[in-house]
Amino acid sequence: MVDASALLALLQGEPGLEGWDAAIADAAISAVNLAEVIAKLADAGMPEGEIRETLEPLGLEVADFDADQAYQAGLLRPLTRQFGLSLGDRACLALARSRGLPVLTADQAWEAVQVGVEVRVIR
């Protein structure tokens, strides 16, 4: 699973991501996290066509944010509130937990989160 912060770091060519690019490109992403990435790119002035041309070739599996994911993300709130995790962060963790997969993030605050998900911080 990939968090919005990790995908944005890759897209922005941040240093220190060598070796992570393949792992990120082969990952799945929650539709909520994809929306966050699209919003950041749009905020930076990138037009929709260019956003699509940037993201679609990555071939990321986009996981729906359904009712079960909504419950799981909502129930993570009391466990993650002290770390300042957003709805998107919790959506990513909920999806990773439901699939039994690790999550890639660029947010170091996640290292302290204990919700039954392996967290790999990429920077």
C-alpha positions in Angstrom: 0.0 0.0 0.0 1.2 3.5 -0.7 0.2 6.7 1.1 -0.3 10.0 -0.7 2.9 11.4 0.8 5.1 8.6 -0.6 3.6 8.9 -4.1 4.0 12.7 -4.0 7.6 12.3 -2.9 8.3 10.0 -5.9 6.5 12.3 -8.3 8.4 15.3 -7.1 11.7 13.5 -7.5 12.7 13.9 -3.8 16.3 12.8 -3.1 16.7 9.6 -1.1 14.0 7.6 -2.8 16.3 5.4 -4.9 15.1 1.9 -4.6 11.6 2.9 -3.5 10.3 3.9 -6.9 9.6 0.4 -8.1 7.9 -0.5 -4.8 5.7 2.5 -5.0 4.8 2.0 -8.7 3.8 -1.6 -8.0 1.7 -0.7 -5.0 -2.0 -0.2 -4.5 -3.5 3.1 -3.3 -6.8 3.9 -1.7 -9.1 6.1 -3.8 -9.0 8.6 -0.9 -5.2 8.8 -1.1 -5.3 9.1 -4.9 -7.7 12.1 -4.5 -5.2 13.7 -2.1 -2.4 13.3 -4.7 -4.6 14.7 -7.5 -5.6 17.7 -5.3 -1.9 18.5 -4.5 -1.0 18.3 -8.2 -4.0 20.5 -9.1 -3.1 23.0 -6.4 0.3 23.2 -8.0 -1.4 24.3 -11.2 -1.1 21.0 -13.1 -4.1 20.6 -15.5 -6.2 17.5 -15.4 -4.8 16.0 -18.6 -1.3 16.3 -17.3 -2.3 14.8 -14.0 -3.8 11.8 -15.8 -0.7 11.5 -18.0 1.5 11.5 -14.9 -0.5 9.0 -12.8 -2.0 6.5 -15.2 1.3 5.1 -16.5 2.2 4.1 -12.9 -0.4 1.4 -13.1 -1.4 1.7 -9.5 -4.3 -0.4 -8.3 -6.8 2.0 -7.0 -8.9 0.4 -4.2 -12.4 1.7 -3.7 -13.2 3.4 -0.4 -16.4 1.4 0.4 -18.5 1.1 3.6 -16.2 -1.5 5.1 -13.1 0.8 4.5 -15.1 3.7 6.0 -15.8 1.8 9.2 -12.2 0.6 9.5 -10.8 4.1 8.9 -13.3 5.6 11.3 -12.5 3.1 14.0 -8.8 3.9 13.7 -9.4 7.5 14.8 -9.1 6.9 18.6 -5.9 4.9 18.0 -4.2 7.6 15.7 -5.6 10.9 17.0 -2.5 11.6 19.1 -0.3 11.3 15.9 -2.4 13.7 13.9 -3.3 11.3 11.2 -5.9 12.5 8.6 -8.8 10.6 7.1 -6.6 9.8 4.1 -3.9 8.4 6.4 -6.4 6.2 8.2 -7.9 5.1 4.9 -4.4 4.0 3.8 -3.8 2.2 7.1 -7.2 0.5 7.0 -6.7 -0.8 3.5 -3.2 -2.1 4.4 -4.5 -3.8 7.5 -7.4 -5.4 5.6 -5.0 -6.8 3.0 -2.2 -7.7 5.5 0.3 -5.6 3.6 2.9 -3.1 4.7 2.3 0.6 3.9 4.8 3.0 2.4 4.7 6.6 3.6 6.9 9.6 3.7 5.4 10.8 7.0 7.7 9.9 9.9 4.9 10.3 12.5 3.5 7.0 11.3 6.5 5.1 12.8 4.9 5.4 16.3 1.5 4.2 15.1 0.6 0.8 16.4 -2.5 -0.6 14.5 -1.3 -3.9 13.3 0.3 -2.6 10.1 3.9 -2.6 9.1 4.9 1.0 8.3 7.9 1.6 6.1 9.0 5.3 6.0 10.7 6.1 2.8 12.7 9.2 3.9 
